[in-house]
Amino acid sequence: MASPLTNLAKPAVGGGGGGGDEVYVAATPLRAVRGTPQFLMSAAFSLNIWDLHHFMLIIRPSSSLLSQSPQAIVFDFQPQDPENLYVALAALSGRAVPGTILVRRMRKLPRNRCWLIGNSKVNAVEAAYEFSNSWDTDLCIGHHDCRHYTNGLAEVLTGETNVLERLRTRI
């Protein structure tokens, strides 16, 4: 279950402090109101229309690579109510909407549309929390959204800039 960053204690899993944690970017369909809008978002995702993907960053701490039950931690910036039609219309019209950073654990990495972008130079989990705590949560599509959050967090963790654009050109 996803929890807003402000209400979530830092997970017990973490890197050894010196970095080396694996950093991934994953893409999922945009969430939408049930019915036709949801169908359209799923179709756009299936057709690989890059601009209609939702992006998130996944950290697989180096300590979990040796564990019997490996875990990964997802950091995800999205609207507070992504399935609300009025929020979607406001966001699409260029207005800022309340956003939230969700953090959750997952046992396995997604099989599709999940890319290793590098290894962290720092303790990735700690750095991701620090980055997320300073992130402005007013979401404005095209100016301050999941792409900007994912790119910014990836840069802090790996030193790589503009990872989504590089992935886009490779795929």
N, C-alpha and C positions, 0 to 999 in steps of 0.2 A: 504494500500500500504506500502511496506517495504521501509525503507530509510537507507542508510548507517549511521552508528553511528556518523560520523563526521559532517553530515549535518542535524542531527535531534535534535531539542530542546527537553529537558526533558519534558515528558508528565505532565499534570497538576495533574493526579491522582498519589497518592503515599501513602505509609504507614504513620502512625501517628508518625514516627520517632523512636519509641521504638521497632519496629519489629512486629512479628505476621502475616506478609504477608504470604499467601500460596505460596509454591514453587512446581512447577510441572515439569516433564520431558515429552516431547512428541517425538514420532518417526514418520517419514514420509518416503515415498520412496525417494531414491536418485534421483536427477534430472539428465537427460541425453539427448543426442541428440534425436530428434524425430525419430520415426521409431523403428527398431529392438532394439537398446540399451535402449530406453525408455520402451518398452514392457518388456524387460528382468528385468529392475530395478523394475517395477511394479509387475512382477511375483515373484521376490525374496521377495519383501515386503509382498505380499499376502501369501507366503509360510512361512513367519516369519523367514527368514534367517537373523539373528540378525546383522551380519557383513555388510550387505548391507542396513542398515537403516541410515537415517539422523536424528540426534538428536538435540533438541533445548530445551531451558529452558523457562518456562512461569511463570510469577509472577502475582498473583492475590492479589493486595494490599488490606489490611484489610479494608480500607475506602470504597472500591468498593463493599465489601460484604454487606454493608448496603444500598447501592445506588439502585435506581430504574433501572438504566441501568449499571449493573456491567461490568467492563472491565478488561482485562488481558493484560499484556505486554510481548511480545515474544522477547527473545534475541537469535540470531541465527548466527553462524559462518559458512561460506561456501565460495567456490571459487567466485571470482568476476564475472566470466562468466561460470556458472556451465553447461551450455548446449553446450559449445564449444568443439568440438571433440578433438582439439589439447590440450586444457587445461586438458581434461579428460585423454588423453594418457600420458601427462606429469605427472599428479598427480598419475596415476596408476603405472608409472615406478619409482616412488619414488622421483621424483624431486619436489621441492617446487614450488608452483604457487601462484599468488597474491590472497589473500583472503579478505573478508570483513565481518564486523559484521553488521547485519541488525537488526533493532529494529522496531517493529510494534505493533499496538493495535489489539485486537480481542474482540468481544463482548461475545463470548461463548468459553468455553474450548472444545477441540476436544472430541468426544464421544469415540473414539477408540485409543488405544495405547497412552494414556496420564495418567500419574501416579502422584499422590500427594506424594512427598518425604519428606515433612515436612513444618514447619513454620520457617520463618526467625528469626534470633536472632537480626537483625539490620534492619534499613530501607532498604528493599530489592532493591527498584528501584535505590536509590542513590548508594548503594554498587555495584549493577550490572553495572552502568555507570562507576564507578571508576575502577572496575575490567576490563571492556571492553576497557577503554581508555589505559590501560597498556598492553593489550594483543597484542603479536606479530602477525600480520596478514599474515605472510607467511605461507601458508597451505601446510602441507606435510602429506599425508594419512598414517595413522598408527603411526605417531610420533607427530603430532601437527595438529589435525583436530577437527571436531565438537564434537567428544567424549571427547577429552581432555578439550575443552572449556566448555562443559556442566558439566563435572565432577568438574573442577576447580571452576566454578561459583557456583555450588551447594554446594561445600565445604565452600566457603566464606559465603554463605547465611544461611546455615543450620548447618554447622559443620560436616555434614555427608561426609565421604570419599568414593570414588569409587562407586557412586550410580548406574552407569550403569551396573557394574558387578553384583551388588546385584540384580538389576532388572532382569538381564539376567538369573540368577540362579532361580529366583522365577517364571519365565514365562515358 
